[in-house]
Structures are given as structure tokens and as C-alpha cells.
């Protein structure tokens, strides 16, 4: 979700991020990267979900980056953070990814060892799902996120048109509708959101639909063609959607 509260809502006290690294150190490269990715904006990173293993060795976070709204137009406003600690040596390392949808951040963490049931979003930290179709698609994205490569996203937090557009490519080249567009739209009056998916035959068609949606010229999302088989291949190519040169974002 592109915002943690509606513009008309009374101020809500946001939870503070605690990375639990007091007394831990890291090598110079890790320390420098952690400073630029996390520490320098730590007070602007709002934890929407977090899980810590009982032994303290791992922490998983879904974060809302409040600085993103002032950055380059369209950049993701969510991030996934995984911190790994060596409890004996008192050292740490981390992984971080900026992602456009909460379900994608959850998927990223799940595939790094976070239990799926432990990383649900905290209540009251954003709009509610508007319907069961939204919940169903979110569950699939969180569980099957490693089946797709992120090619392009655009987050618009304009209260008059709060939308997130995500273009994905199926890693299985034999998949029906190999290019997908996922659209999250927020109803700022009801403070709910919907998540919908469309299928495309080519990257160009998927990206054109995203551009048209931002200008108000897009038609309905085309349906995803049903899969002929549910069998997953043993090996898949590691490819993503190339953005055609010169295309406006």
C-alpha cells in the first residue's frame, strides 16, 4: 500500500523501527551499506510487519519508507529487510529490497526463511482489503512470488488516484499470459484497496497498459489465460521485463 493512513484521518502514532543491533558490529562494507539503506532514514521507516526468531538470529521486516514520496516519481514506497545475526561473534549482515506491494515484500521475506504466518501486516497500518478477490491474489503473490520477475513498477500516492502498477514476467517461459500487470487501487473515502491482475502476451503490451492507466486511457485489464498444466518446470530462465529505451515513466 502506498500510504499508512488516509489524508483525512487523525494523526496516528506510528510504531518505531527497532533493528535490535545494540552491541553488534559488521565489516566496513556491511556497515556502510546498512547506514545508507536503513540508518540514515531509520526514523522514516515504519514497520508494517515484523518477525524475530526465538534465538534472536534473524529479524524480518515489511517497512513503509515515508521518504519515497519525496523522491523520484513512481518509486516503490515499501521495503523488505532481513537481518541475520551471529549471536556468538556479535556480528550481523543484512539483505534489503525496495518493492511496490506488501505481498511482494512478504514473499521476499518468506523465501528467506520467514514463516508465512508470522509476517502478516499489523492491524490499522493501512487500508483494508476491499474484497475476497484482493485477499486471494495477495496470498498467491506472497506464496508464489518466486515464480515471477519484477520488470517495472509505478507508485502514485495522489489522494485522487492512489494506485500501484506492477509489471511482472513469469519465469516459466511456457506459462500462459507470461506477462502480468498487478494493479492496487486505494479508495481513500472507504479506506480500502483492491488488487487485480491482468495477463499479456508481450512486455510491450503490459507496459503500454501501465502507461495508459496513468493517463486515464487504459481499458479493462485483460484476463489471465488459464494454465494448461500446474506442473512447475525443474529449471527456469532468470529474465525480467526490459524497459524499451525512451519510454516515459
Secondary structure as GFF3:
##gff-version 3
##sequence-region A 1 249
A	DSSP	alpha_helix	28	37	.	.	.	ID=ss1
A	DSSP	three_ten_helix	39	44	.	.	.	ID=ss2
A	DSSP	beta_strand	45	52	.	.	.	ID=ss3
A	DSSP	beta_strand	58	65	.	.	.	ID=ss4
A	DSSP	three_ten_helix	68	70	.	.	.	ID=ss5
A	DSSP	beta_strand	78	86	.	.	.	ID=ss6
A	DSSP	beta_strand	91	99	.	.	.	ID=ss7
A	DSSP	alpha_helix	102	110	.	.	.	ID=ss8
A	DSSP	three_ten_helix	116	118	.	.	.	ID=ss9
A	DSSP	beta_strand	128	129	.	.	.	ID=ss10
A	DSSP	alpha_helix	132	144	.	.	.	ID=ss11
A	DSSP	three_ten_helix	145	147	.	.	.	ID=ss12
A	DSSP	beta_strand	148	158	.	.	.	ID=ss13
A	DSSP	beta_strand	161	170	.	.	.	ID=ss14
A	DSSP	beta_strand	179	187	.	.	.	ID=ss15
A	DSSP	beta_strand	192	200	.	.	.	ID=ss16
A	DSSP	alpha_helix	203	215	.	.	.	ID=ss17
###
